[in-house]
Amino acid sequence: MDRCVVLVDAGYLLGAAASLLAGEPARSRITVDHAALIQGLRRRAEADTERPLLRIYWFDGAPDRVPQPEHRRLRVMPRVTVRLGALTRSDGRWAQKGVDAAMHAELTELARNRACSDIVLVTGDGDLLPGLMSAKEHGVAVHLWAVQAADGDYNQSEDLVAEADERRVLDRAWITRAVRAKELGGPCAPPPVPRPEIAAILSAPLPES
């Protein structure tokens, strides 16, 4: 099928965007216009692959895999499917679990079923290398997109970069069409209104063991 699919590792995309714009990978430091971001991904994918979009898969973590408000907004957008892994506590930090496995499974299934001719991966995770190689063996062209690194270096697995058919960088100008760094409030600034979103969960203090 001459069409493209986009697989987005939200933890990578938004964490790298936060590093680029706010100087640290905390998603609580940025605001995201998800509608603009999805539209931007679609336009860029169709332009780069010269194929119409079949679907964007958005992979993210959530406590107990329960969709958060941002996931509910995303999953009712046209051509968007949300896949959730878990958020677990590891070494004093919140970490995603099962997201890379879900991406790997979707990547290999799409290629095996010949559901598309081109797959765009927005990730830096080297664990997807076997899936990428399998997709290529099934005749799928794999496009790997990176978010511009804050330090000008790679923020992706070198093996993943080397194995991809095509490579692109989503630079600061592209990112800021949909993502903004939050302004840090001064000493008199009112406290922000709490929002039960992934960014807030990831930045919240952990309970005492």
GIFENFEN-V345113 format. One record per backbone hydrogen bond with DSSP energy under -0.5 kcal/mol. NH is the residue of the N-H (numbers start at 1). CO is the residue of the C=O. E is the energy in kcal/mol with one decimal. If there is no record, write none. Layout:
# GIFENFEN-V345113
((NH,CO,E) (NH,CO,E))
This chain:
# GIFENFEN-V345113
((3,1,-1.9) (4,52,-2.8) (5,118,-1.8) (6,55,-2.2) (7,120,-3.2) (8,6,-0.6) (8,57,-3.0) (9,7,-0.5) (9,122,-2.6) (10,8,-1.0) (10,59,-2.6) (13,9,-2.8) (14,10,-2.6) (15,10,-0.5) (15,11,-1.5) (16,12,-2.9) (17,13,-1.7) (18,14,-2.2) (19,15,-2.1) (20,16,-2.2) (21,17,-2.6) (22,18,-3.0) (23,18,-0.7) (23,19,-0.9) (24,18,-1.0) (29,26,-1.8) (30,27,-1.4) (31,180,-2.7) (33,178,-3.1) (34,32,-1.1) (37,33,-2.4) (38,34,-2.7) (39,35,-2.2) (40,36,-2.4) (41,37,-2.4) (42,38,-2.4) (43,39,-2.5) (44,40,-2.4) (45,41,-2.5) (46,42,-2.6) (47,43,-2.1) (48,44,-2.8) (49,45,-2.5) (50,46,-1.2) (52,2,-0.6) (54,4,-3.3) (55,4,-0.8) (56,79,-3.2) (57,6,-3.3) (57,55,-0.5) (58,56,-0.5) (58,81,-3.0) (59,8,-2.9) (59,57,-0.6) (60,58,-0.5) (60,83,-2.1) (62,85,-1.6) (65,62,-2.5) (66,63,-2.1) (67,65,-0.5) (69,196,-0.6) (71,68,-0.6) (72,68,-2.2) (73,69,-2.0) (74,70,-2.2) (75,71,-2.5) (76,72,-0.6) (76,73,-0.7) (77,74,-1.8) (80,77,-1.5) (81,56,-2.8) (83,58,-2.8) (85,60,-3.1) (86,97,-2.6) (87,62,-0.8) (88,86,-0.5) (88,95,-3.3) (90,93,-3.7) (93,90,-1.5) (95,88,-3.3) (97,86,-2.6) (102,98,-1.8) (103,99,-2.4) (104,100,-2.5) (105,101,-2.3) (106,102,-2.2) (107,103,-2.7) (108,104,-2.4) (109,105,-2.1) (110,106,-2.5) (111,107,-1.9) (112,108,-2.7) (113,109,-2.2) (114,111,-1.1) (115,110,-2.4) (117,3,-2.3) (118,3,-1.6) (119,141,-2.6) (120,5,-3.1) (121,119,-0.5) (121,143,-3.4) (122,7,-2.7) (122,120,-0.5) (123,121,-0.7) (123,145,-0.7) (128,125,-1.6) (129,126,-1.8) (132,128,-2.5) (133,129,-2.6) (134,130,-2.3) (135,131,-2.3) (136,132,-2.0) (137,133,-1.9) (138,134,-1.1) (139,136,-1.9) (140,135,-2.2) (141,117,-2.5) (143,119,-3.1) (143,141,-0.6) (144,142,-0.5) (144,166,-3.1) (145,121,-3.1) (145,143,-0.6) (146,168,-2.5) (148,170,-2.5) (152,149,-1.2) (157,124,-1.5) (161,157,-2.2) (162,158,-2.6) (163,159,-1.8) (164,160,-1.4) (165,142,-1.7) (166,142,-1.8) (168,144,-2.2) (170,146,-3.9) (171,169,-1.0) (175,171,-2.8) (176,172,-2.6) (177,174,-1.3) (178,175,-1.9) (179,175,-1.9) (180,31,-2.3) (182,29,-2.9) (189,186,-1.4) (197,195,-2.6) (201,197,-2.2) (202,198,-2.8) (203,199,-1.3) (204,200,-0.8) (204,201,-0.8))
